Amino acid sequence: MHLIVIRKDLYERHPFVATSLYDAFCAAKDWAWQKMRYPGTLRYMLPWLAADIEEVDTLFGGDCWPYGVEPNRPTLEALVRVYGRTGAHCRPIPIEKLFVPTYG
């Protein structure tokens, strides 16, 4: 859904920034899901929210927007393949070259 970009010079000076950002976004997403699933007062004015959450759990295993390379590998590989067909680059780009590793 969204992509966070870190300038290469910043990452090279402070490599921890990639893992820190990844961890922060994962924590924020987990917190938001917790709040959304609270059965007391609805967090959002959607009377069918509980049913929608159950459907997301069933269809996506509880995470319709997974973070990280591995859970998104098929989509990323398709993106690189289609991008290559446009003539925008000469050779296929390995997914590992597009993202820095995070060790979180």
C-alpha positions in Angstrom: 0.0 0.0 0.0 2.8 2.4 0.9 6.6 2.4 0.6 9.0 4.1 2.9 12.3 5.3 1.2 15.5 6.1 3.0 18.2 7.9 1.2 21.2 5.7 0.6 23.7 8.2 2.2 21.6 8.3 5.4 21.3 4.5 5.5 25.0 4.1 5.0 25.8 6.6 7.9 23.1 5.2 10.2 22.1 1.6 9.1 20.0 1.1 12.3 17.4 3.6 10.8 15.9 0.9 8.6 15.3 -1.5 11.4 14.1 1.3 13.7 11.5 2.5 11.1 10.4 -1.1 10.3 9.9 -1.9 14.0 8.1 1.4 14.6 5.7 0.8 11.8 5.0 -2.8 12.9 4.3 -1.6 16.4 2.0 1.1 15.1 0.1 -1.4 12.9 -0.2 -3.8 15.8 -1.5 -1.1 18.1 -4.1 0.0 15.5 -5.3 -3.5 15.0 -5.6 -4.0 18.8 -7.7 -0.8 19.1 -9.8 -1.7 16.1 -10.6 -5.1 17.6 -11.5 -3.8 21.1 -15.0 -5.2 21.6 -16.2 -2.5 24.0 -16.9 0.8 22.2 -16.4 0.9 18.4 -13.3 2.9 17.5 -14.8 3.7 14.1 -18.4 4.5 13.2 -18.9 1.3 11.2 -21.6 -0.9 12.6 -20.4 -3.8 10.5 -16.7 -3.4 11.6 -16.7 -6.7 13.6 -18.0 -8.7 10.7 -15.4 -7.0 8.4 -12.6 -7.9 10.8 -13.7 -11.5 10.9 -13.7 -11.5 7.0 -10.2 -10.1 7.0 -9.1 -12.8 9.4 -10.6 -15.5 7.2 -9.4 -14.2 3.9 -6.0 -12.9 4.8 -5.1 -14.7 8.0 -5.6 -11.5 10.0 -3.2 -9.3 8.1 -4.4 -7.8 4.8 -1.3 -5.5 4.6 1.7 -7.6 5.5 5.0 -5.8 6.0 8.4 -7.1 4.8 9.8 -8.6 1.7 9.0 -12.3 2.1 5.2 -12.0 2.6 5.1 -9.6 -0.4 7.6 -11.4 -2.6 5.1 -12.6 -5.3 3.8 -9.0 -5.7 7.3 -7.5 -5.7 8.5 -10.0 -8.3 5.5 -9.3 -10.5 6.2 -5.5 -10.2 9.8 -6.0 -11.2 8.8 -8.3 -14.1 6.2 -5.8 -15.4 8.6 -2.9 -14.9 11.2 -4.7 -17.0 8.7 -5.1 -19.8 8.3 -1.3 -20.0 12.0 -1.0 -21.1 12.7 1.1 -18.0 15.7 -1.1 -17.1 17.8 -3.6 -19.0 18.0 -6.6 -16.7 15.9 -8.1 -14.0 16.6 -6.6 -10.6 16.8 -9.0 -7.7 14.3 -8.1 -5.0 17.2 -8.2 -2.4 18.8 -5.3 -4.3 15.8 -3.1 -3.8 15.5 -3.3 0.0 18.0 -3.2 2.8 17.8 -6.0 5.4 16.0 -5.4 8.7 17.0 -7.4 11.7 14.0 -6.8 13.9 
